[in-house]
């Protein structure tokens, strides 16, 4: 399962995001969102596996982002051109990436 999660996340283009639930759905069980989060928390190579592009279902960054916290995740996404709304959320319709395999 880890390999499939990491391969999926590698395919997310710069400036786009997916949710934990979308990855879980890709894996065949939308209830695996928490497991996806745990796998990404153990990301062995954040430079090649851009887990900062994975957000929660509300379009929010992870409070416990493993590689510098929520502010670092937000900063990385902003550097890729993602604009956060006033409420701190990302517009998933605008910035969401739907892999053809979902």
FENCOR-V656722 format. One record per backbone hydrogen bond with DSSP energy under -1.0 kcal/mol. NH is the residue of the N-H (numbers start at 1). CO is the residue of the C=O. If there is no record, write none. Layout:
# FENCOR-V656722
nh: {NH/NH}
co: {CO/CO}
This chain:
# FENCOR-V656722
nh: {5/6/7/8/9/10/12/16/17/18/20/23/24/25/26/27/28/29/32/36/37/38/39/40/41/42/43/48/49/51/53/54/55/56/59/65/69/73/74/75/76/77/78/79/81/82/85/88/90/92/95/96/97/102}
co: {1/2/3/4/5/6/9/13/95/53/55/19/20/21/22/23/25/24/29/32/33/34/35/36/37/39/40/45/45/49/50/51/18/60/56/62/65/69/70/71/72/73/74/75/78/77/89/85/59/90/91/92/17/99}
